[in-house]
Amino acid sequence: MTLPTSIDATQALLASAGYVADRALSTVVFLSLKLKRPLFLEGEAGVGKTEIAKVLAKSLGRPLIRLQCYEGLDVAAAVYEWNYAGQMMAIRLAEAGGAVDRARLESELFSERYLIRRPLLQALEPGEGGAPVLLIDELDRTDEAFEAFLLEVLSDFQVTIPELGTVRAPEPPLVILTSNRTREIHDALKRRCLYHWVDYPDAARELQILRTRLPEAPEALSRQVVGFVQAIRKEDLFKAPGVAETLDWATALVELDAIALDPTLVIDTLGVLLKYQDDIQAMQGGRAKALLDEVRSSAG
């Protein structure tokens, strides 16, 4: 599928795959695609940053290549490594066969036959229907050394392998980077990207998201769920629930055949919405009921 030619077309493209994006997000996604620039998305966990890459890959018919970041991530896990077991086997077979042409053997050992491609290298290869979507997820979990290595990839869309030379992408991949902002990302990396902060949605957009992703939920229940989540995000919590938790909670309530919220039901299912015991405890002892009463009164 061809890339969208306008902001409205981009918003419609995302909506076609079930992603309800506001105008600002649709604009930066469109510019990222149009200018062939990586898109760096920051925001709290669960607000839909990763989902943007998945939706783009699905709606554009492109392969999705995901690099899940973690502390200690290195080139061997992110870019490439050599198949050492296969190389050792080739050496032993050559030695068992008698005379060994060392120059030829070395050339064979460090050829593409023994190269194991990891996500960043895979993303530089052409795919069916166009360049792939490369998702570099939770970049803030890595260290600054890995950020420095990414500069070459994001600047020129190329990777240097000492034994083989430089591998360049014939067409730049569509790159989405995400961060939960547990630490600051270096300015040098940010300058190579377009930037957008993905915030919690307002009540109207969150209700639209819920209707889109869970159409079987009763309308009254959906409104109460969104109202309660919007209210609970204003509380002094260690981790406020994201959109992902809103959808999980609404799904759980539908599975329980709920048609409306009540204090007992809220307390019994708080573990779906909140992920820390201190936050759950803070909502007990009448606080959840008070918030639910506020939601009911505002709805009425």
C-alpha positions as CSV (number, residue, x, y, z in Angstrom):
1,M,0.0,0.0,0.0
2,T,1.2,3.5,-0.8
3,L,2.0,6.0,1.9
4,P,-0.7,8.5,2.9
5,T,-0.5,11.8,1.0
6,S,-2.1,14.1,3.7
7,I,-2.6,14.4,7.5
8,D,-6.3,13.4,7.1
9,A,-5.3,10.4,5.1
10,T,-2.8,9.4,7.8
11,Q,-5.4,9.8,10.5
12,A,-7.8,7.6,8.4
13,L,-5.1,5.1,7.8
14,L,-4.5,4.7,11.6
15,A,-8.2,4.6,12.2
16,S,-8.6,1.8,9.7
17,A,-6.5,-0.4,11.9
18,G,-8.3,0.6,15.1
19,Y,-6.0,3.3,16.3
20,V,-7.7,6.5,17.3
21,A,-5.1,9.3,16.9
22,D,-5.5,13.0,17.5
23,R,-4.6,15.6,14.9
24,A,-1.1,16.4,16.4
25,L,-0.1,12.7,16.4
26,S,-1.4,12.2,12.9
27,T,0.6,15.2,11.7
28,V,3.9,14.0,13.1
29,V,3.3,10.5,11.7
30,F,2.6,12.0,8.3
31,L,5.7,14.1,8.4
32,S,7.8,11.2,9.5
33,L,6.6,9.1,6.5
34,K,6.9,12.0,4.1
35,L,10.3,13.2,5.1
36,K,11.6,9.7,5.8
37,R,12.7,10.6,9.3
38,P,12.6,8.4,12.3
39,L,9.8,9.2,14.8
40,F,10.7,9.3,18.4
41,L,7.7,8.9,20.7
42,E,7.9,9.5,24.5
43,G,5.2,9.1,27.1
44,E,4.0,7.1,30.0
45,A,3.7,3.3,29.7
46,G,0.5,2.1,28.2
47,V,-0.5,5.2,26.2
48,G,-0.2,3.5,22.8
49,K,3.4,4.3,21.6
50,T,4.3,0.8,20.6
51,E,0.9,0.3,19.0
52,I,1.6,3.0,16.4
53,A,4.4,0.9,14.8
54,K,2.2,-2.2,14.8
55,V,-0.7,-0.3,13.2
56,L,1.5,1.3,10.5
57,A,3.0,-2.1,9.6
58,K,-0.4,-3.7,9.4
59,S,-2.2,-0.9,7.5
60,L,0.7,-0.4,5.0
61,G,1.3,-4.1,4.5
62,R,4.9,-3.8,5.6
63,P,6.8,-6.3,7.8
64,L,7.3,-5.2,11.4
65,I,10.8,-5.7,12.8
66,R,10.9,-5.1,16.5
67,L,14.0,-4.5,18.7
68,Q,13.0,-4.8,22.3
69,C,15.5,-2.8,24.3
70,Y,16.9,-3.8,27.7
71,E,19.8,-3.0,29.9
72,G,23.0,-4.5,28.5
73,L,21.8,-4.6,24.9
74,D,24.8,-4.9,22.5
75,V,25.6,-5.1,18.8
76,A,25.5,-9.0,18.9
77,A,21.8,-8.9,20.0
78,A,20.7,-5.8,18.1
79,V,22.6,-5.9,14.7
80,Y,24.5,-9.1,13.9
81,E,26.7,-11.9,15.2
82,W,28.6,-14.8,13.6
83,N,27.4,-18.4,13.7
84,Y,30.4,-19.5,15.8
85,A,29.1,-23.1,16.1
86,G,28.8,-23.3,12.3
87,Q,32.3,-21.7,11.8
88,M,33.9,-24.2,14.2
89,M,32.2,-27.1,12.4
90,A,33.5,-25.8,9.1
91,I,37.1,-25.5,10.5
92,R,37.0,-29.1,11.8
93,L,35.7,-30.4,8.5
94,A,38.4,-28.6,6.6
95,E,41.1,-29.8,8.9
96,A,39.8,-33.4,8.6
97,G,39.9,-33.1,4.8
98,G,43.7,-32.6,4.8
99,A,45.4,-29.6,3.3
100,V,43.7,-26.3,4.3
101,D,43.7,-23.2,2.2
102,R,43.6,-20.8,5.1
103,A,42.9,-17.7,3.1
104,R,40.0,-19.3,1.3
105,L,38.7,-20.8,4.6
106,E,38.8,-17.5,6.3
107,S,36.9,-15.9,3.4
108,E,34.2,-18.5,3.7
109,L,34.0,-18.3,7.4
110,F,33.2,-14.6,7.4
111,S,30.7,-14.7,4.5
112,E,27.0,-14.1,4.6
113,R,26.6,-17.9,5.0
114,Y,27.6,-17.6,8.6
115,L,26.1,-14.2,9.4
116,I,23.2,-14.1,11.8
117,R,21.1,-11.0,11.1
118,R,19.5,-9.3,14.1
119,P,16.7,-6.7,14.0
120,L,18.7,-3.6,12.9
121,L,20.5,-5.4,10.1
122,Q,17.2,-7.1,9.0
123,A,15.6,-3.6,8.8
124,L,18.2,-2.5,6.2
125,E,17.1,-5.2,3.8
126,P,14.4,-4.6,1.2
127,G,11.0,-6.3,2.0
128,E,8.0,-7.2,-0.1
129,G,5.8,-4.2,-0.6
130,G,8.5,-1.7,0.5
131,A,10.8,-1.0,3.4
132,P,9.9,-2.6,6.7
133,V,8.7,-0.8,9.8
134,L,11.5,-0.8,12.4
135,L,10.3,-0.5,16.0
136,I,13.0,0.3,18.6
137,D,11.0,-0.2,21.7
138,E,11.7,1.3,25.2
139,L,15.1,2.9,24.2
140,D,15.4,4.3,27.7
141,R,16.2,0.9,29.0
142,T,19.5,0.8,27.1
143,D,22.7,2.7,27.9
144,E,24.4,5.7,26.2
145,A,26.9,3.4,24.5
146,F,24.1,1.8,22.5
147,E,22.6,5.2,21.7
148,A,25.9,6.2,20.2
149,F,25.9,3.2,18.0
150,L,22.3,4.0,16.8
151,L,23.6,7.3,15.4
152,E,25.1,5.7,12.4
153,V,22.0,3.6,11.7
154,L,19.6,6.6,12.0
155,S,21.8,9.1,10.2
156,D,22.7,7.1,7.1
157,F,20.6,3.9,7.5
158,Q,23.8,1.8,7.3
159,V,25.7,-0.6,9.4
160,T,29.4,-1.4,9.2
161,I,30.5,-5.0,9.6
162,P,34.3,-5.1,9.7
163,E,34.6,-8.5,8.0
164,L,32.1,-7.6,5.2
165,G,32.0,-3.9,4.8
166,T,29.2,-1.4,5.0
167,V,25.6,-2.5,4.5
168,R,23.3,0.2,3.3
169,A,19.5,0.2,3.0
170,P,18.3,0.6,-0.6
171,E,15.2,2.3,0.9
172,P,15.2,3.6,4.5
173,P,12.9,1.7,6.9
174,L,10.1,3.4,8.6
175,V,11.6,3.9,12.1
176,I,9.6,4.3,15.3
177,L,11.5,4.7,18.6
178,T,9.7,4.7,21.9
179,S,10.7,5.7,25.4
180,N,8.9,5.7,28.8
181,R,11.3,8.5,29.9
182,T,12.8,6.6,32.8
183,R,16.0,8.5,31.7
184,E,16.7,11.2,29.2
185,I,17.8,10.3,25.7
186,H,20.8,12.1,24.3
187,D,20.2,15.2,22.2
188,A,22.4,13.8,19.4
189,L,19.9,11.0,18.9
190,K,16.8,13.2,19.2
191,R,18.1,15.6,16.6
192,R,17.9,12.8,14.0
193,C,14.2,12.2,14.7
194,L,10.9,13.9,14.7
195,Y,9.5,14.1,18.3
196,H,6.1,13.7,19.8
197,W,4.9,13.3,23.4
198,V,2.1,10.8,23.6
199,D,-0.1,11.9,26.5
200,Y,-3.1,10.3,28.2
201,P,-6.2,10.9,26.0
202,D,-9.0,13.1,27.2
203,A,-12.3,11.5,28.1
204,A,-13.9,11.9,24.7
205,R,-11.0,10.3,22.8
206,E,-10.6,7.5,25.4
207,L,-14.3,6.7,25.0
208,Q,-13.8,6.6,21.3
209,I,-10.9,4.3,21.7
210,L,-12.9,2.0,24.0
211,R,-15.8,1.9,21.5
212,T,-13.5,1.1,18.7
213,R,-11.5,-1.6,20.4
214,L,-14.3,-3.1,22.5
215,P,-17.6,-2.5,20.7
216,E,-19.4,-5.2,22.6
217,A,-19.1,-3.3,25.9
218,P,-22.4,-1.7,27.0
219,E,-22.4,2.1,26.4
220,A,-23.2,3.0,30.0
221,L,-20.4,0.7,31.3
222,S,-17.9,2.2,28.8
223,R,-18.8,5.8,29.9
224,Q,-18.4,4.9,33.6
225,V,-15.1,3.1,33.0
226,V,-13.6,6.1,31.1
227,G,-15.0,8.5,33.7
228,F,-13.5,6.4,36.6
229,V,-10.1,6.1,34.8
230,Q,-10.0,9.8,34.1
231,A,-10.7,10.5,37.7
232,I,-8.2,8.0,39.1
233,R,-5.4,9.5,37.0
234,K,-5.8,12.7,39.0
235,E,-5.0,10.8,42.3
236,D,-1.6,10.6,43.8
237,L,-0.6,7.2,42.5
238,F,2.8,5.6,41.9
239,K,1.6,4.5,38.4
240,A,-1.5,5.9,36.8
241,P,-3.3,3.5,34.5
242,G,-2.7,3.9,30.8
243,V,-5.1,3.2,27.9
244,A,-3.9,-0.4,27.8
245,E,-5.2,-0.8,31.4
246,T,-8.4,0.9,30.5
247,L,-9.0,-1.6,27.7
248,D,-7.9,-4.6,29.9
249,W,-10.3,-3.4,32.7
250,A,-13.2,-2.9,30.4
251,T,-12.6,-6.4,28.8
252,A,-12.5,-8.0,32.2
253,L,-15.8,-6.3,33.2
254,V,-17.5,-7.4,30.0
255,E,-16.3,-11.0,30.8
256,L,-18.0,-10.6,34.2
257,D,-21.2,-9.6,32.4
258,A,-21.2,-6.2,34.1
259,I,-23.5,-3.6,32.7
260,A,-22.5,-0.8,35.1
261,L,-19.9,-0.2,37.8
262,D,-20.6,-0.6,41.5
263,P,-18.2,-0.1,44.5
264,T,-17.8,-3.9,45.1
265,L,-17.1,-4.6,41.5
266,V,-14.5,-1.8,41.3
267,I,-12.7,-3.0,44.4
268,D,-12.7,-6.6,43.3
269,T,-11.2,-5.8,39.9
270,L,-8.7,-3.0,40.8
271,G,-5.8,-5.5,40.2
272,V,-6.6,-5.3,36.5
273,L,-6.5,-1.5,36.4
274,L,-3.7,-0.8,39.0
275,K,-0.4,-2.7,39.2
276,Y,1.0,-1.6,42.5
277,Q,-0.3,-2.7,45.9
278,D,0.2,0.8,47.4
279,D,-2.0,2.3,44.7
280,I,-4.7,-0.4,45.2
281,Q,-4.6,0.2,48.9
282,A,-5.0,3.9,48.4
283,M,-8.2,3.3,46.5
284,Q,-9.7,1.1,49.2
285,G,-11.3,2.3,52.4
286,G,-14.0,4.3,50.6
287,R,-11.9,6.3,48.1
288,A,-12.9,4.2,45.1
289,K,-16.6,4.6,46.1
290,A,-16.1,8.4,46.4
291,L,-14.6,8.5,42.9
292,L,-17.4,6.3,41.5
293,D,-20.0,8.6,43.1
294,E,-18.4,11.6,41.4
295,V,-18.4,9.8,38.0
296,R,-22.1,9.0,38.5
297,S,-23.1,12.5,39.5
298,S,-21.2,14.1,36.6
299,A,-22.8,11.7,34.2
300,G,-26.2,12.4,35.6
